[in-house]
Amino acid sequence: MMIRLLFPYLLLSLIVIVYLYVRRLQLGPVLLKVNRTLFSRYNADSLLLIIVITAASYFLSRIDLQNLSEAAGAMPLGPYTYVYFYGALILTVILREAEKPALREKGISTSRGFWKWNEVSSYRWSKNTLTLSIDRANKKRLETWQVNAADKKEIDLLLRQMVPKRSGRSKKKKS
């Protein structure tokens, strides 16, 4: 009975540990953590994800509590076991979304995924906003971070070293 109660927590822990291990294995150790603005217009989807997970967890826990009222005496930890799981799930999502992007030895990791340096085709600055252009399997995506002004120089230096140079087509033809 106790294993059935702990199974969701163990599964959630296993998923987090495997993700961290795979990321470390593929991208290597962290060279620099980027201090970015957590909730800005560039990553409003993070706030939306947290709101959706919280709302879904609230309604699912209410349904579980309504259905478990007659079985509450048989549960060793009480009927609020599911509520604790949804709380742990929400906390995991919040911590994941609040994680700072990291420039690593072999690539970049963010809350949205991780990419190797050869998948980063270019980057550009607009004041304190960094936009990375990422090409992976014929799919292009932009990753945008609003960074602290004090960290801009250090980030730019590291990106110049790590982002591969592309041969450009912008060379003018000689007449």
C-alpha positions in Angstrom: 0.0 0.0 0.0 2.8 2.4 0.9 4.5 1.8 -2.5 1.3 2.7 -4.3 1.2 6.0 -2.4 4.8 6.9 -3.0 4.9 5.8 -6.6 3.9 9.2 -8.1 6.6 10.9 -6.0 9.2 8.3 -7.0 8.3 8.6 -10.7 8.5 12.4 -10.6 11.9 12.2 -8.9 13.2 9.7 -11.4 12.1 11.9 -14.3 13.9 14.9 -12.9 17.1 13.0 -12.1 17.2 11.4 -15.6 16.6 14.8 -17.2 19.5 16.4 -15.2 21.8 13.5 -16.0 21.1 13.5 -19.7 21.6 17.3 -19.9 24.9 17.1 -18.0 26.0 14.2 -20.2 25.2 15.9 -23.5 26.3 19.5 -22.6 29.0 19.2 -20.0 29.6 21.4 -17.0 28.3 24.9 -16.7 30.6 27.7 -17.8 28.3 30.6 -17.0 24.8 31.0 -15.6 22.8 33.8 -17.3 21.0 36.2 -14.9 17.9 36.8 -16.9 14.6 38.5 -16.0 12.3 35.7 -15.0 9.0 37.0 -16.3 9.3 39.3 -19.2 7.4 39.5 -22.5 10.0 37.1 -24.0 9.1 34.2 -21.7 5.5 34.9 -20.8 4.8 31.2 -21.8 6.6 30.2 -18.6 4.0 32.1 -16.5 1.2 30.6 -18.6 2.5 27.1 -18.0 2.6 27.6 -14.3 -0.9 29.0 -14.2 -2.3 26.1 -16.3 -0.5 23.4 -14.2 -1.8 25.1 -11.0 -5.4 25.3 -12.3 -5.3 21.7 -13.5 -3.8 20.5 -10.2 -6.5 22.3 -8.2 -9.4 20.8 -10.2 -7.8 17.3 -10.2 -7.2 17.4 -6.5 -10.8 18.4 -5.8 -12.1 15.5 -8.0 -9.7 13.1 -6.2 -10.8 14.3 -2.8 -14.5 14.0 -3.7 -14.0 10.4 -4.9 -11.8 9.3 -2.0 -14.0 10.4 0.9 -15.3 6.9 1.5 -11.8 5.3 1.3 -10.1 7.8 3.6 -10.0 5.4 6.5 -8.1 2.8 4.5 -5.3 5.2 3.4 -2.4 5.4 5.8 -1.5 9.0 5.0 -5.1 10.3 4.7 -7.1 11.6 1.7 -4.8 14.6 1.1 -2.0 12.4 -0.4 -3.1 13.5 -3.9 -3.1 17.1 -2.9 0.5 16.8 -1.7 1.5 15.2 -5.1 -0.1 18.1 -7.0 1.7 20.5 -4.8 5.0 18.7 -5.5 4.2 18.8 -9.2 3.5 22.5 -9.2 6.7 23.2 -7.2 8.8 21.1 -9.7 7.3 23.1 -12.7 8.0 26.4 -10.9 11.6 25.5 -10.1 12.1 24.3 -13.7 10.8 27.4 -15.2 12.8 29.6 -12.8 16.0 27.9 -13.6 18.6 30.3 -15.1 19.8 29.6 -18.7 23.4 28.2 -18.7 26.1 28.5 -21.2 27.8 25.1 -20.9 31.0 23.5 -22.3 29.2 21.8 -25.2 26.0 23.9 -25.6 23.2 25.9 -24.0 20.6 24.7 -21.5 17.4 26.6 -20.7 14.0 25.8 -19.2 12.8 25.1 -22.8 15.5 22.6 -23.7 19.1 22.2 -24.5 21.1 22.8 -27.7 24.7 22.0 -28.8 26.9 24.9 -30.0 26.8 23.7 -33.6 23.0 24.1 -33.5 23.3 27.8 -32.6 23.5 29.5 -36.0 23.7 33.1 -34.8 23.0 35.6 -32.0 22.3 39.3 -31.7 21.9 41.9 -29.1 19.2 44.6 -28.8 20.1 46.7 -25.8 20.0 44.1 -23.0 18.1 41.5 -24.9 19.9 38.5 -26.4 18.3 36.6 -29.2 19.8 33.2 -30.2 18.9 31.6 -33.5 18.8 27.9 -33.2 18.7 25.4 -36.1 17.9 21.8 -35.3 16.7 19.2 -37.8 15.4 21.8 -40.3 13.5 23.6 -37.6 14.4 27.2 -36.7 13.6 28.7 -33.3 14.5 31.9 -31.5 15.5 31.9 -27.8 15.3 35.4 -26.3 16.5 36.4 -22.9 16.5 39.8 -21.2 19.8 39.8 -19.3 21.3 42.1 -16.7 23.4 44.9 -18.2 26.4 44.0 -16.0 26.6 40.4 -17.4 26.2 41.4 -21.1 30.0 41.8 -21.8 30.9 38.4 -20.2 28.0 36.6 -22.1 29.0 38.2 -25.4 32.7 37.2 -25.0 31.7 33.6 -24.3 29.3 33.5 -27.2 32.0 34.8 -29.6 34.2 31.9 -28.5 31.6 29.2 -28.7 29.1 30.0 -31.5 30.6 28.5 -34.7 31.4 31.0 -37.5 29.3 30.5 -40.6 30.5 31.2 -44.1 28.4 34.0 -45.3 26.8 34.6 -48.7 27.0 38.4 -48.2 30.4 38.7 -49.9 30.1 41.0 -52.9 31.0 39.7 -56.3 34.0 41.2 -57.9 33.3 42.9 -61.2 
